[in-house]
Amino acid sequence: MTLNAPGLDAALDTSAVVTARTGRRKAPRAGLRRRMTFDYVSFLLVFLGLPVAIFLIFVISPFIQAVYYAMTNWTGFSPNMDFVGVDNFVKLFQDPTFLQAMGNNVLLAIVVPLITIVIALIFASMITVGGPSHGQVRGLTGSSFYRVVSFFPYVIPAIVIAILWNMIYTPSGLLNGLLGVIGVDTNGFAWLGDARTAMGATIFVIVWSMVGFYMVLFIAAIKGVPSETLEAARIDGAGRFRTVTSIILPQIRDNVQTAYIYLGILALDAFVYMVGLNSTGGPGNSTLVMSQYLFRTAFEKGQFGLASAMGVVLAVITLLFAAIVIGVFRLIGGKDEGGRS
């Protein structure tokens, strides 16, 4: 004779009914903590703790120190310093030279990425989809040669490029010599010594040195676009320009965004190019940038506190630039997705 407790029968009936209805066992509670094994702890330490520690030590800590020094009158070569609050920042925004340097940086951040990306996209499109309009979608004949030649300037150090073009731009340099050969008399024009041409000549050098790298970046991105999509566009009658603007560009939007941010950061610094091309800041400070003025303030004038304030302003402008670019591309991407849906 078997005796069953009423409560036990009810519990068994309830569990059986739940199992039958759901077809699976009850999932474990989400509140249960994961067992802290040696492998799990070591994984967290190596792949999470160590990178965070390196980031805090070598990125966040120096920036906090720079903010502190920016609020002192530190000379850089003495342990003595006085806290001056925001006086250095007030002095900066009342300094016309610094404001001009900041304006030059903003100009570079707008123009250099735009020109570089447009030229790189044109070259990348020619090399990948700019071939014959019949048959398989392919690039121009000899595209590998063009890719290598265009990438070559990027492997040259920036300071070497700047010094090389400084010599080319001199009144007796190669540029005036070539123009004289084709009948253009420049009368020994100093391209970097005139405020009308100094910034344009500088922008050309930066764009020339960076186009090859971003062309290769965009070629790799375009190679990731499904060939079936490109062939379908060709069958539908889309030309090369329409294919690039309506199909390829939306597919590689993230790559263009990354390129724009990187080029903008380069333009907001541009120290190496500016020092190599025109170490004095150009005629009337026409090519002076914030990093160049920062170096001069710190090591020539011994005002490291003021120079640290310049660095903080430059860092804030760089972060704002990246945030604006990401926001604009996200807005464009949202509109495009909404239109397609």
URLINDA-V612688 format. One record per run of one state. SS is the DSSP state (a for helix, b for strand, c for the rest). FROM is the first residue (numbers start at 1). TO is the last residue. Records with the same first field share a line. If there is no record, write none. Layout:
SS = FROM-TO, FROM-TO
//
This chain:
c = 1-5, 23-37, 71-71, 73-82, 84-86, 93-95, 130-142, 156-157, 169-173, 182-197, 224-226, 236-239, 252-252, 270-270, 278-282, 286-289, 300-303, 341-341
a = 6-22, 38-70, 87-92, 96-129, 143-155, 158-168, 174-181, 198-223, 227-235, 240-251, 253-269, 271-277, 283-285, 290-299, 304-340
b = 72-72, 83-83
//
